C-alpha cells in the first residue's frame, strides 16, 4: 500500500507563516507528499521535505516566477496500477472539473488531484476520482481548513482531513 499526503493552496507567507503542525506530523507517515500549487514561497517545499523526502509539486496561478521556474504546471504520477494527474487548475471554481477533464483527456488517469478553489472535493465522476484537499491556511471559500490523504492499493481510498484548532 502507498500513502500519499495531499496539500494545496498554502499561500505562505500571505495566509500563514508555516504549514500547520498537524499536517507535518501526519505527513511523517506517508510515502509521498503532493502539493497542488499556490505554495507562494519555496520554503513550503523545504518544510514538506523535512518530514517526507518524496515531494511532488506543481505551480498554481498565485505562484511567483521563482516558484514556477522550479516546478511544472502538470504532473502524472504512477502509484501502483493507478495513474494520478496533478494540476492546480485555473479560472472559475464552478468549471474546474470540466477544465481538468479536458487537460487530462489523453492521459488515461484514474485520479485528478487539483487545488485553486480552496474547497475540499472528493468526488468520483465516471471512472475518475476528482480530489481537492482544500486549503490548510485559508477559509475564504470554505468553512474549514483541510488537507488530504490518499491510500492506494488495488483500490483507492481518499479522504479529506479537517484541521483541528488550526493545527
Backbone as CSV, one residue per row, in Angstrom:
resi,resn,N_x,N_y,N_z,CA_x,CA_y,CA_z,C_x,C_y,C_z
1,UNK,0.831,-1.200,0.000,0.000,0.000,0.000,0.870,1.256,0.000
2,UNK,0.388,2.282,-0.664,1.091,3.562,-0.709,0.199,4.635,-0.101
3,UNK,0.765,5.417,0.841,0.030,6.540,1.442,0.576,7.843,0.871
4,UNK,-0.336,8.677,0.398,0.041,9.957,-0.204,-0.642,11.086,0.561
5,UNK,0.162,11.995,1.097,-0.383,13.202,1.724,-0.577,14.261,0.663
6,UNK,-1.716,14.945,0.693,-2.041,15.930,-0.344,-2.346,17.275,0.307
7,UNK,-1.708,18.303,-0.230,-1.871,19.654,0.309,-1.901,20.637,-0.863
8,UNK,-2.615,21.720,-0.687,-2.698,22.727,-1.747,-2.967,24.090,-1.137
9,UNK,-2.732,25.120,-1.929,-3.134,26.479,-1.558,-2.675,26.876,-0.161
10,UNK,-1.381,26.693,0.093,-0.837,27.079,1.398,-0.668,28.591,1.505
11,UNK,-0.401,29.264,0.389,-0.277,30.731,0.363,0.614,31.245,1.486
12,UNK,1.783,30.630,1.633,2.734,31.061,2.661,3.736,32.019,2.005
13,UNK,3.995,33.192,2.575,3.632,33.666,3.910,2.374,34.530,3.969
14,UNK,1.605,34.633,2.896,0.454,35.546,2.891,-0.635,35.162,3.883
15,UNK,-0.961,33.862,3.968,-2.065,33.414,4.813,-1.601,32.798,6.131
16,UNK,-0.354,32.347,6.189,0.199,31.744,7.409,1.717,31.762,7.280
17,UNK,2.406,31.626,8.407,3.865,31.662,8.356,4.452,30.299,8.031
18,UNK,3.688,29.239,8.324,4.184,27.894,8.021,3.028,26.916,7.901
19,UNK,3.348,25.722,7.435,2.349,24.661,7.327,1.913,24.261,8.734
20,UNK,0.617,24.103,8.973,0.154,23.707,10.310,0.822,22.421,10.805
21,UNK,1.152,22.408,12.097,1.890,21.295,12.714,1.183,19.956,12.546
22,UNK,-0.145,19.946,12.594,-0.910,18.703,12.449,-0.585,18.012,11.119
23,UNK,-0.435,18.813,10.067,-0.148,18.259,8.745,1.263,17.686,8.711
24,UNK,2.219,18.448,9.209,3.609,17.979,9.192,3.742,16.689,9.988
25,UNK,3.029,16.603,11.091,3.069,15.380,11.913,2.473,14.203,11.144
26,UNK,1.322,14.425,10.514,0.637,13.379,9.758,1.475,12.929,8.551
27,UNK,2.162,13.870,7.917,2.941,13.562,6.719,4.237,12.817,7.032
28,UNK,4.576,12.659,8.298,5.743,11.826,8.659,5.472,10.360,8.332
29,UNK,4.193,10.008,8.170,3.804,8.618,7.946,3.310,8.354,6.526
30,UNK,3.791,9.138,5.554,3.371,8.929,4.166,4.574,8.546,3.301
31,UNK,4.271,7.947,2.145,5.308,7.565,1.189,5.620,8.698,0.208
32,UNK,4.657,9.605,0.064,4.806,10.713,-0.879,3.913,11.860,-0.429
33,UNK,4.372,13.092,-0.695,3.549,14.274,-0.487,3.356,14.944,-1.844
34,UNK,2.116,15.322,-2.128,1.814,16.079,-3.344,1.303,17.451,-2.921
35,UNK,1.968,18.507,-3.425,1.482,19.880,-3.218,0.938,20.356,-4.552
36,UNK,-0.333,20.774,-4.539,-1.033,21.057,-5.786,-1.035,22.544,-6.154
37,UNK,-0.019,23.269,-5.713,0.132,24.640,-6.189,-0.353,25.724,-5.259
38,UNK,0.029,26.952,-5.605,-0.129,28.130,-4.756,0.610,27.944,-3.433
39,UNK,1.867,27.502,-3.575,2.757,27.464,-2.411,2.999,28.909,-1.981
40,UNK,3.294,29.728,-2.989,3.696,31.127,-2.961,5.185,31.278,-2.599
41,UNK,5.672,30.538,-1.605,7.088,30.597,-1.251,7.682,29.189,-1.290
42,UNK,8.871,29.061,-1.869,9.519,27.751,-1.977,9.877,27.141,-0.620
43,UNK,9.871,27.930,0.441,10.141,27.390,1.784,9.131,26.292,2.140
44,UNK,7.971,26.340,1.520,6.947,25.313,1.739,7.492,23.927,1.372
45,UNK,8.225,23.847,0.267,8.791,22.555,-0.144,9.823,22.066,0.869
46,UNK,10.601,22.989,1.425,11.579,22.612,2.458,10.870,22.059,3.694
47,UNK,9.780,22.711,4.084,9.013,22.237,5.243,8.473,20.833,4.986
48,UNK,7.943,20.597,3.789,7.398,19.277,3.469,8.501,18.220,3.400
49,UNK,9.632,18.586,2.788,10.743,17.624,2.672,11.368,17.297,4.024
50,UNK,11.144,18.141,5.024,11.682,17.856,6.360,10.968,16.671,7.000
51,UNK,9.768,16.335,6.501,9.027,15.184,7.048,8.866,14.039,6.056
52,UNK,9.027,14.316,4.747,8.927,13.277,3.714,9.834,13.668,2.550
53,UNK,10.777,12.817,2.227,11.754,13.145,1.169,11.120,13.179,-0.225
54,UNK,10.033,12.404,-0.410,9.415,12.267,-1.724,8.279,13.283,-1.883
55,UNK,8.619,14.484,-2.378,7.629,15.554,-2.552,7.499,15.875,-4.034
56,UNK,6.259,15.857,-4.523,5.941,16.247,-5.901,5.088,17.505,-5.805
57,UNK,5.397,18.503,-6.616,4.617,19.742,-6.561,4.459,20.330,-7.961
58,UNK,3.359,21.038,-8.153,3.107,21.793,-9.382,2.844,23.244,-8.985
59,UNK,2.978,24.148,-9.946,2.724,25.545,-9.616,1.258,25.906,-9.838
60,UNK,0.833,26.944,-9.119,-0.530,27.453,-9.244,-0.537,28.888,-9.734
61,UNK,-1.707,29.413,-9.950,-1.844,30.737,-10.545,-1.294,31.865,-9.679
62,UNK,-1.183,31.669,-8.368,-0.667,32.712,-7.486,0.831,32.560,-7.214
63,UNK,1.441,31.535,-7.772,2.865,31.325,-7.534,3.699,32.282,-8.373
64,UNK,4.702,32.917,-7.742,5.556,33.849,-8.475,6.555,33.107,-9.370
65,UNK,7.292,33.869,-10.142,8.244,33.327,-11.110,9.234,32.353,-10.467
66,UNK,9.763,32.683,-9.272,10.766,31.824,-8.621,10.221,30.414,-8.391
67,UNK,8.926,30.315,-8.095,8.297,29.006,-7.876,8.050,28.323,-9.223
68,UNK,7.528,29.065,-10.178,7.198,28.485,-11.496,8.427,27.948,-12.220
69,UNK,9.583,28.579,-12.017,10.764,28.089,-12.724,11.309,26.801,-12.096
70,UNK,10.876,26.462,-10.887,11.305,25.230,-10.211,10.345,24.062,-10.442
71,UNK,9.090,24.387,-10.779,8.042,23.363,-10.856,7.392,23.348,-12.234
72,UNK,6.625,22.289,-12.498,5.853,22.220,-13.739,4.397,22.563,-13.453
73,UNK,3.631,22.757,-14.517,2.208,23.071,-14.372,1.381,21.803,-14.163
74,UNK,1.884,20.689,-14.694,1.098,19.441,-14.706,2.040,18.263,-14.512
75,UNK,1.623,17.304,-13.703,2.417,16.089,-13.472,1.501,14.873,-13.599
76,UNK,2.095,13.757,-14.004,1.383,12.482,-13.958,2.259,11.519,-13.177
77,UNK,1.679,10.931,-12.149,2.412,10.064,-11.227,1.798,8.679,-11.268
78,UNK,2.640,7.677,-11.179,2.147,6.312,-11.098,2.190,5.871,-9.642
79,UNK,1.088,5.340,-9.140,1.012,4.803,-7.782,0.377,3.422,-7.895
80,UNK,1.194,2.387,-7.798,0.689,1.037,-8.034,0.221,0.939,-9.472
81,UNK,-0.995,0.449,-9.657,-1.540,0.337,-11.014,-2.338,1.581,-11.415
82,UNK,-2.298,2.603,-10.578,-3.098,3.812,-10.813,-2.253,4.958,-11.355
83,UNK,-2.871,5.747,-12.223,-2.221,6.958,-12.744,-2.924,8.176,-12.154
84,UNK,-2.100,9.067,-11.597,-2.621,10.251,-10.912,-2.194,11.497,-11.671
85,UNK,-3.172,12.293,-12.087,-2.890,13.581,-12.712,-2.895,14.661,-11.645
86,UNK,-1.918,15.554,-11.711,-1.800,16.627,-10.719,-1.707,17.959,-11.447
87,UNK,-2.629,18.869,-11.131,-2.616,20.204,-11.735,-3.429,21.140,-10.846
88,UNK,-2.952,22.363,-10.678,-3.619,23.307,-9.779,-5.028,23.665,-10.252
89,UNK,-5.145,24.045,-11.508,-6.436,24.500,-12.032,-6.472,26.017,-12.109
90,UNK,-7.351,26.529,-12.946,-7.456,27.966,-13.191,-8.898,28.332,-13.473
91,UNK,-9.169,29.620,-13.412,-10.478,30.110,-13.827,-11.563,29.905,-12.784
92,UNK,-12.787,29.865,-13.256,-13.954,29.777,-12.387,-13.969,28.457,-11.612
93,UNK,-14.108,28.520,-10.270,-14.168,27.289,-9.474,-15.285,26.346,-9.926
94,UNK,-16.388,26.908,-10.413,-17.505,26.092,-10.858,-17.215,25.273,-12.108
95,UNK,-16.155,25.640,-12.834,-15.814,24.934,-14.077,-14.516,24.129,-13.966
96,UNK,-13.993,24.013,-12.767,-12.700,23.342,-12.583,-12.686,21.899,-13.066
97,UNK,-13.710,21.140,-12.712,-13.713,19.722,-13.083,-13.754,19.572,-14.608
98,UNK,-14.544,20.395,-15.280,-14.590,20.344,-16.741,-13.232,20.741,-17.336
99,UNK,-12.628,21.792,-16.796,-11.314,22.258,-17.242,-10.274,21.145,-17.101
100,UNK,-10.244,20.494,-15.949,-9.254,19.444,-15.679,-9.516,18.189,-16.511
101,UNK,-10.788,17.863,-16.708,-11.136,16.716,-17.559,-10.544,16.913,-18.944
102,UNK,-10.661,18.126,-19.460,-10.116,18.456,-20.777,-8.581,18.375,-20.776
103,UNK,-7.950,18.917,-19.743,-6.481,18.944,-19.663,-5.870,17.546,-19.594
104,UNK,-6.609,16.591,-19.003,-6.072,15.236,-18.830,-6.737,14.205,-19.749
105,UNK,-7.484,14.661,-20.755,-8.286,13.739,-21.555,-7.480,12.671,-22.280
106,UNK,-6.220,12.939,-22.602,-5.407,11.962,-23.324,-4.391,11.244,-22.429
107,UNK,-4.549,11.368,-21.119,-3.525,10.855,-20.203,-3.928,9.584,-19.444
108,UNK,-5.129,9.078,-19.659,-5.597,7.835,-19.027,-5.364,7.825,-17.522
109,UNK,-5.810,8.898,-16.845,-5.633,8.969,-15.393,-6.845,8.396,-14.660
110,UNK,-6.586,7.870,-13.459,-7.643,7.343,-12.594,-8.068,8.373,-11.554
111,UNK,-7.132,9.259,-11.222,-7.360,10.277,-10.197,-6.835,11.595,-10.731
112,UNK,-7.579,12.676,-10.496,-7.077,14.019,-10.785,-7.074,14.782,-9.469
113,UNK,-5.874,15.192,-9.058,-5.725,15.981,-7.833,-5.542,17.429,-8.256
114,UNK,-6.314,18.326,-7.637,-6.277,19.730,-8.022,-6.450,20.624,-6.805
115,UNK,-6.316,21.917,-7.016,-6.480,22.899,-5.946,-7.314,24.051,-6.458
116,UNK,-6.837,25.274,-6.217,-7.370,26.520,-6.756,-8.626,27.031,-6.051
117,UNK,-9.631,26.195,-5.874,-10.905,26.686,-5.332,-10.893,26.817,-3.809
118,UNK,-9.924,26.218,-3.147,-9.836,26.148,-1.682,-11.000,25.356,-1.082
119,UNK,-11.772,24.705,-1.925,-12.918,23.914,-1.470,-12.583,22.426,-1.547
120,UNK,-12.678,21.713,-0.430,-12.412,20.274,-0.483,-13.367,19.573,-1.449
121,UNK,-12.833,18.595,-2.175,-13.634,17.824,-3.123,-13.099,16.401,-3.140
122,UNK,-13.994,15.439,-3.029,-13.627,14.023,-3.089,-14.779,13.340,-3.815
123,UNK,-14.738,13.416,-5.137,-15.913,13.058,-5.931,-15.529,12.235,-7.163
124,UNK,-16.224,11.124,-7.319,-15.989,10.270,-8.491,-16.938,10.700,-9.600
125,UNK,-16.373,10.955,-10.769,-17.194,11.257,-11.947,-16.788,10.292,-13.035
126,UNK,-17.694,9.411,-13.411,-17.340,8.361,-14.365,-16.290,7.467,-13.728
127,UNK,-15.165,7.289,-14.402,-14.094,6.436,-13.877,-13.012,7.225,-13.158
128,UNK,-13.171,8.543,-13.046,-12.102,9.375,-12.497,-12.504,9.943,-11.130
129,UNK,-11.582,9.827,-10.164,-11.768,10.454,-8.865,-11.165,11.851,-8.925
130,UNK,-11.969,12.870,-8.625,-11.501,14.247,-8.552,-11.298,14.581,-7.081
131,UNK,-10.071,14.994,-6.740,-9.722,15.197,-5.341,-9.031,16.544,-5.141
132,UNK,-9.648,17.384,-4.315,-9.064,18.672,-3.927,-8.976,18.670,-2.411
133,UNK,-7.759,18.823,-1.857,-7.620,18.764,-0.398,-8.114,20.006,0.331
134,UNK,-8.510,21.049,-0.400,-8.871,22.311,0.245,-7.609,23.071,0.617
135,UNK,-7.747,24.089,1.432,-6.596,24.884,1.866,-6.386,24.723,3.365
136,UNK,-5.134,24.502,3.789,-4.865,24.367,5.216,-4.740,25.708,5.935
137,UNK,-4.705,26.807,5.171,-4.406,28.098,5.789,-5.438,29.181,5.489
138,UNK,-6.386,28.920,4.614,-7.297,29.968,4.167,-8.738,29.468,4.175
139,UNK,-9.651,30.288,4.688,-11.062,29.891,4.737,-11.952,30.821,3.924
140,UNK,-11.387,31.480,2.929,-12.192,32.446,2.175,-13.381,31.794,1.467
141,UNK,-13.216,30.560,0.993,-14.304,29.892,0.262,-14.826,28.650,0.981
142,UNK,-14.301,28.349,2.147,-14.671,27.118,2.845,-14.770,27.387,4.337
143,UNK,-15.614,26.639,5.010,-15.775,26.801,6.461,-14.640,26.143,7.240
144,UNK,-13.866,25.299,6.572,-12.821,24.554,7.280,-11.472,24.677,6.572
145,UNK,-10.415,24.511,7.350,-9.087,24.312,6.779,-8.884,22.812,6.686
146,UNK,-8.239,22.360,5.606,-8.142,20.916,5.406,-6.950,20.533,4.537
147,UNK,-6.680,19.235,4.541,-5.691,18.619,3.669,-6.210,17.231,3.331
148,UNK,-5.440,16.449,2.574,-5.961,15.165,2.139,-4.998,14.022,2.360
149,UNK,-5.559,12.829,2.367,-4.775,11.603,2.468,-5.365,10.616,1.463
150,UNK,-4.509,10.024,0.646,-4.952,9.025,-0.317,-4.156,7.749,-0.076
151,UNK,-4.858,6.643,0.068,-4.209,5.337,0.213,-4.482,4.541,-1.049
152,UNK,-3.394,4.117,-1.696,-3.505,3.406,-2.963,-3.053,1.967,-2.771
153,UNK,-3.942,1.062,-3.083,-3.653,-0.362,-3.070,-4.216,-0.879,-4.383
154,UNK,-4.965,-1.968,-4.368,-5.718,-2.354,-5.560,-6.817,-1.323,-5.783
155,UNK,-7.295,-0.762,-4.675,-8.321,0.271,-4.734,-7.717,1.590,-4.258
156,UNK,-8.492,2.654,-4.362,-8.057,3.974,-3.916,-8.996,4.435,-2.815
157,UNK,-8.427,4.788,-1.682,-9.199,5.324,-0.547,-8.722,6.752,-0.318
158,UNK,-9.597,7.727,-0.543,-9.209,9.127,-0.397,-10.070,9.795,0.658
159,UNK,-9.432,10.616,1.493,-10.239,11.329,2.490,-9.716,12.738,2.723
160,UNK,-10.651,13.609,3.040,-10.359,14.993,3.413,-10.220,15.016,4.930
161,UNK,-9.175,15.658,5.427,-8.956,15.744,6.870,-9.043,17.202,7.287
162,UNK,-9.971,17.500,8.197,-10.110,18.853,8.710,-9.046,19.113,9.764
163,UNK,-8.538,20.323,9.758,-7.512,20.692,10.735,-8.209,21.195,11.992
164,UNK,-7.828,20.590,13.123,-8.436,20.995,14.394,-7.662,22.159,14.987
165,UNK,-8.375,23.185,15.400,-7.777,24.357,16.048,-6.580,24.926,15.296
166,UNK,-6.673,24.942,13.978,-5.586,25.458,13.151,-4.237,24.821,13.446
167,UNK,-4.269,23.559,13.853,-3.131,22.870,13.834,-2.181,22.356,14.704
